[in-house]
């Protein structure tokens, strides 16, 4: 628990662009655990986020979303926003 708290504290003090990169990486990792096309995965994640309580869970997807929420950035709730994250080129400079 202490290591997790330390990780969260360190992430929360990063600049917003770094926190966004971490959050998007975690969202992509959650999507990789789902079946379907990128659009279908985006729809599934959007539905999970809308129904999710915001608490950590034993479910691996919700656990990744919990970590993504710990970046102190609002989680994307629309399928379109999540789809853009899933299909964006992660190698481009921001």
N, C-alpha and C positions, 0 to 999 in steps of 0.2 A: 504494500500500500504506500509506503514512504517513497519508493522509487517512482511509482505512478504519479503521486502528488508532485514530486520534483519535476518529472517530465512535463506535466501539465503547466506548472509554474514557468518553466523555461519556454515552452511554446507560447504561452500567453504574453510573454514579454518580447517576442519577435516582432519585427515590422509586419504590417498588414499583408504585404505581398508574399512574405514567407509563410504566414499563417494560411493564406489562401492556397498556396501551393501544397502545403501539408494536408489541408482539408480536402482539396480536389483529389489528391493521391489516395486518401482514405475512401473517398466516395467511389473512385475507380476500383479500388480493391474490393469494396462491398459489391459493386456491380459484377465483378468477375466471378462472384459466387452464385450469381443468378444465371438462369438459362434464357436464351432468346437473342434477338437482335439488339443492337444498342438502344433503339427506340423502345422496345419491349422492356429492357432492363431499366431504362429511365422511368417508364410508367410504373414499374413495380417498385422502384426505390421511392418515387414520389408518394405512392400509396402507403408505403411503410413509414415514411417520414410523417405523413399526415396523421397516421394512427398511433405513432410511437409516443410513449409517455415521457421520453427524454432521459430515462434512467438506463444505467448499464444493465446489460442482460447477458444471459448465457448463450443466446443466439448469436452466431458469429457476425451476421450482418448488422444487427443492432449494436453489438459491441464496437464495430468499426464506426457506425454512425455516432455512437457516444464519444468515441475518440475525436471524430471530426467536429462534434459540437464543442469539445473542450478547447478548440482554437479561438473561442470567443467571437466567432463569426456565425451569423445566422445560416442555418442549413438551407440549401435551396429546396423549395417545396414544389416547384413546377416541373413537369416532365420535360418541357422545352429547355429549361436552365440545366437540368441534370444531363440531358442529351448533349448539350453544348460541351459540358465538362467531359463526358465520356468520349466524345469524338474530336476534341481539340488536340492539336499536336503538342505534346508535352515537352518537345525539344526546342520550341521557339522561345526566344527571349521575351521577358515581360517587362 
